[in-house]
């Protein structure tokens, strides 16, 4: 499980990148620089978690669809909307 508390106070989107002759860097950190650094460093982990959760939701949708006799339609639509 990812400790999302370490991202509290991060600079909200959109972030702007500046490219000069030598470097590429963020134009500014509005808030807690450590929170921004943690968010940048963990981006691959966060993406992997999003993919894992989307797959889990798809599995739940498939099971609900098989069991559906009309009473799960709203739940199936709601879950589908979450991952679209």
C-alpha positions as CSV (number, residue, x, y, z in Angstrom):
1,X,0.0,0.0,0.0
2,X,1.3,3.5,-0.9
3,X,1.6,6.0,1.9
4,X,-0.3,8.9,0.3
5,X,0.3,11.1,3.4
6,X,3.7,12.0,2.1
7,X,2.1,13.8,-0.9
8,X,0.1,16.2,1.4
9,X,0.8,19.8,0.4
10,X,2.1,19.0,-3.1
11,X,1.9,21.7,-5.7
12,X,-1.5,21.3,-7.5
13,X,-1.6,20.7,-11.3
14,X,-0.9,21.8,-13.9
15,X,2.9,21.7,-13.4
16,X,5.0,23.6,-15.9
17,X,8.4,22.3,-17.2
18,X,11.1,24.7,-18.4
19,X,13.8,23.6,-20.8
20,X,16.8,25.8,-21.1
21,X,20.2,25.2,-22.8
22,X,21.4,22.8,-20.2
23,X,18.6,21.5,-18.0
24,X,14.9,20.6,-17.8
25,X,13.2,21.5,-14.5
26,X,9.9,22.4,-12.9
27,X,9.3,26.2,-13.1
28,X,8.3,26.4,-9.4
29,X,7.2,24.5,-6.4
30,X,4.4,26.4,-4.8
31,X,4.1,24.4,-1.7
32,X,6.0,21.7,0.1
33,X,9.0,20.8,-2.0
34,X,9.4,17.4,-0.3
35,X,5.8,16.5,-1.1
36,X,6.5,17.4,-4.7
37,X,9.7,15.3,-4.8
38,X,7.9,12.3,-3.3
39,X,5.1,12.6,-5.9
40,X,7.6,12.8,-8.7
41,X,9.7,9.9,-7.4
42,X,6.6,7.7,-6.8
43,X,4.9,8.4,-10.2
44,X,5.7,4.9,-11.6
45,X,4.4,3.3,-8.4
46,X,1.2,5.4,-8.6
47,X,0.7,4.5,-12.2
48,X,1.1,0.8,-11.4
49,X,-1.4,1.1,-8.6
50,X,-4.0,2.8,-10.9
51,X,-3.6,0.0,-13.4
52,X,-3.9,-2.6,-10.7
53,X,-7.1,-1.0,-9.3
54,X,-8.6,-0.6,-12.8
55,X,-8.1,-4.3,-13.5
56,X,-9.7,-5.2,-10.1
57,X,-12.7,-3.0,-10.9
58,X,-13.0,-4.7,-14.3
59,X,-13.0,-8.1,-12.6
60,X,-15.8,-7.0,-10.2
61,X,-17.8,-5.6,-13.1
62,X,-17.5,-9.0,-14.9
63,X,-18.7,-10.9,-11.8
64,X,-21.6,-8.5,-11.3
65,X,-22.6,-8.7,-14.9
66,X,-22.7,-12.5,-14.7
67,X,-24.9,-12.4,-11.5
68,X,-27.0,-9.5,-12.8
69,X,-30.7,-10.0,-12.7
70,X,-31.5,-6.3,-13.0
71,X,-30.5,-5.3,-9.5
72,X,-26.8,-4.7,-10.1
73,X,-27.2,-2.5,-13.3
74,X,-26.7,0.8,-11.4
75,X,-23.6,-0.6,-9.7
76,X,-22.2,-1.9,-12.9
77,X,-22.7,1.4,-14.7
78,X,-21.2,3.3,-11.7
79,X,-18.1,1.1,-11.7
80,X,-17.7,1.3,-15.4
81,X,-17.9,5.1,-15.3
82,X,-15.1,5.1,-12.7
83,X,-12.6,3.5,-15.0
84,X,-13.5,5.2,-18.3
